[in-house]
């Protein structure tokens, strides 16, 4: 039990270390700066969305529509380029993600429905809207030079997207650990009723969490479309599973009440390194999804096992005491 608890507590470092070690041995050139830069940039696309999902999961909610919002925001930012220009169109794309998050938040909070079911429905709606706007065909941007500028590498490792992701992680860590609103998110996820009785506006926190998640998905989608100079209705079709896996690998509980920004960073880097390593080994994408799914199942089972046994151990002494005779009984 003690060993299992230690493994689960430090699972981010253990899994990340094992992934990097195996990749360095099996993939030639994996430790080169060019490969590390590629892996970090690819991970940043997942990571920006994972930042928003981290806040939602800590608050006891979930958003399955992030992949569809990712695609829709990118499409909007590309389609509007001839009319508005690149920068204003990108802003509108981000606002599209924010609006999608607001729709999710209003429906979840206002109707008091299960977020899993509702965001599954909005995922289908947003994805269908993306197909309708583009007639199920990719759309091309107006300036390939923007793509080249965004893909430029700084300090041999960082791109603009990866630097933005790391900066966002630092800000999220500070907000969750150093501010009262950040701590309130944990309180809502741990026990919403108790949080409301203590004066915390749980509905507002959940709504803003969905808006935040939608905005980050919009930012990630706009950056992806600008870098590729393309908007496509199929972008982000496999993103949600990878994002959830990264956040859960980082130690955030699906049930809510526990999580961290630094843990999400470790989870994102793990999924990113694993994906790049499998791609270098020409592993089919469907096999990559199987590996990610198995990792997610394993971690959820481990987390549930440790929590169940821990609860049993905590409750055992009181049960033993209750069965013991009172002092002086039988004398």
N, C-alpha and C positions, 0 to 999 in steps of 0.2 A: 504493500500500500504506500509506504513512504517513498519507494523508488518511483512508483507511478505518479505520485504527486509532484516529485521533482522533475520528472520528464515533462509533465504537463505544464508546470510552471515555467520551465525554460525551453518549451517546445519550439518557440520561434527561432532562438539561436541554434538549437540542435538541428532542426529541419533545414534552416538556411545553410548552416555549416556543412551538413551532409550533402546537400544539393550542390553547393559550390565545389566541394571536394570531388564528388563523382563527375561533375561536368568538366573539371580541370583535368581529370585523368582520362576520361572517355572522348572528349572533344578537343581535337588539336587546335591550338590557338585561342582557346576559350579565355585565357587570362590576358590576351592582348588588349590594348586600350581601345582599339576599334570595335572589338566584340563587346567589351564592357560598356562602351558608349551606346552601341546598338541595343544591348539588353536593358540598360537603364532608360533609354528613350522609349522602348516598347513597354517597359513596366510603368512608366509615367502615364501612359494612356489609360491603363487599368487603375493606376494609383489615384488619379484625380477623381474618378468616379468612386473609388473605394473610400476616399476621405468623407464624401457625403454619406455613404452607406454606413460608415463607422458611427457617425452621430445618430443616425436613425436606429441602428441596432442597439446601441447603448440605451436609447429611449424606449426600447421594446417594440419597435416598428420595423418594417422592411419595405423595400421598393424593388419590384421586379421589372419596372418599366424603363430602367436606366439605359438599357441598350437601345431601345426604340427612341428615347429622347436624344441619345447620342447621335443617332442617324438623322433624326428630324432637324435638330439644331444645325448640323453640318450642311444639310440640304438647303435650308433657309439662307444660311450665310453665303452659299455659292450662287444660288439662284438670284439673289438680290444684288450681286456685285455689279452687273452692267448698269443698274438703275441708281444705286446708292453709292457705289464705290466699295473698296475692299474693307476698310476699317469700319464704316457705319454698318455694312452688311454683317460683319462679324459680331458687332454689338447686338444687332437684332437677333442673330442666331443664339447668342447667350441669353437674351431676354426670352426667347422661345423656350429654352430649357427651364428658366425661372418660372414662366407661366405654366408649363407642364407640371412642375413641382407644386405650384400653388393649387392647381386643379386636384392633384392627388391629396394634398393636405386638407383642402376644404371638404372633399368628399369623405375622407377618413374621419376627420374631427366632427364635421357637421352631421354626417349620417351615422356616426359611431359604428362603422362596419369594419370587418377584418381587413387589415392592410394587405395581407397576402392575396386575398381574393380580388380586392379592388384594383390593386396595381397590376394584377394579371390581366384584368379587363382593359385597363388603360394602356397597357403594353400593346395589346392587340389593336386598340384604336390608334395609338400614335404610329405604330408600324404601318397600319393600313393607310393612314394619312400620308406618310412618307412615300408609299408606293403610288398613291393617287396623284400627288403633286408632280412626281417625276415620270408618271406612266411606267413605272417599274424599270426605268432606264437610268444609268448614271448620268450626272450633269457635270460639266467641266467649268472650272473657274476661268477668270479673264487674264491672270498674270502668273506665269510659271515662276517668275523671279521671287515672288513671295514665298513659294514653297522652298526654293533653294535657300532663302535667307533664314527661314524658320528651322531648316534642317542643319544649319551651320553648327559646327562643334566648337565649343570653347574649353580651354584648358585640357584639351585632348580627350575629355570625357563627357562634358555636359552639353546638352542642347537646351534651347529655350524652354521646351516642354518639360524636360527632366529637372531643370533648375526651378521652374515654377512649382512643380510637384513637391520638391524638397522644401521649398520655402513655405508652401501650404501646410506640410506636415509639421514644421516647427511652430507655425502659428496655431494650428489645431491643438498641439500638445500644450502650448501655453494656455490656450483658452479652456481646455478641459481640466487642467490641474490648478490654474491660478485665478480663475474667475468664478463668481457665484453662479452666473447662468450655466457655466460648464458643469459645475457640481450639481445643479438642478436637473440636468439631463440624466445623470446617474440616478438621482432620486426618483424621477419619473419612471425610469426603466426598472428599478428595483421594486417599487410598490407605488403604482399610480394613485391609488386611493389614499394612502398615507401622505403622499406628496401633496395632493389637493387639500387634505385636512390641515396641513402645515402652511398653507397659503401659497403654494406653488401653482402657477397657471399651467397645468399640464397640457391643456388643449393648444395654447399658444406655442408652447415649446415643440409639440409634435408638428403643428402646422409649419413653423419656421424650419424645422428639421427637414420636412419634405421640400420646402422651397430651396433650402441650402443644397440638398441632394440633387434636385433638378438643375440648379444653376451650375453645379460642378460637372454634371453630365453634359450640359450644354457647352461649357468651356472645353471639355475634352473632345466633344464632337466637332466643334468649330476648329480647334487646332488640328484635328485629324484631317478634316476636309481642306484646310489651308495647306497643310504639309503635302498632301497627295494631289492638291489642285482638283479634287473631285468630291462630289456629294453623291452618296449611293444609299438606296433604301435598305440594302443588306448590311451596311456597316453596323457593327455592334451586335450582330445576331447571336454571337457566342460570348458576348462581353459579360453578361450578368452572372453566369456561372463562375467565370474566372474572378470577378470582383468579390462575390460572396465567399469563394474559397480563400482568397487572399485575406479578407477581413477575419474570417474564422481561424485561419492559420495563425493570424496575429493575436489570437486570444480573446477576441470579442465574442460574447455569448449571444446566440440567436435569441434567447429568451429575454435579453436585456439586462441592464444594471452593471455590466462589466465590459471593459474594453480600454484601449489606449491608442494614441496616435502613433507612438513608436512601435507598438506591436503591429499595427497596420503596415507601417513602413517595412518591417521585417517580412510580413506575409506577402506584400507586393513584390519585394525583391526575390523572395522564394519562387513565387509563381512565374515571375519574369525570367529568372535564371533557368528554371525547369523548362519553360517554353522554348527559349533560345537553344538550350542544349538538345532538346528533342528535334527541333527544326534542323539543326546542324547534322543530326543523325538521320535525317529524312524520315522521321516518324510521322505517319499520317495524322491528320488533324483529329480524326475520330478517336484514334488511340490516345492522343493528348487529352481529349475530353474525358476518356475513361480513367486515365491516371489522376486527373484533377478531381473527378468525382469520387474515386476511391480514397484519396487523401482527405477529402471533406467528410466522408462517412466515418473514417477512422478517427478523426479528431473529435467529431461530435460524440461518438461512442465513448472515447476516452474521457471526455469532459463529463458526460453523464455518469459514467462509472465512478469517477473520483468524487463527484458531488453527492451521489447516492451513498457511497460508503462513508464519506465524511459526515453526512447527516446522521447515519446510523451510529457512528462512534460518539458523536456529540450527545445524542439522545440516550445512549446506553447507560451512563452512570445514573441518570435520574430514575430510569426504570429499575435498576438494581437497588437503589436506595428505597424505592417505593415498596419493594418486596421484602426488605429487611425488617425484622421486628423492632419496635420502638425500644429505646433504652429502658431497661428495667423490666421489660415484658417477660412474663413467665417466671419471675423470681418470687 
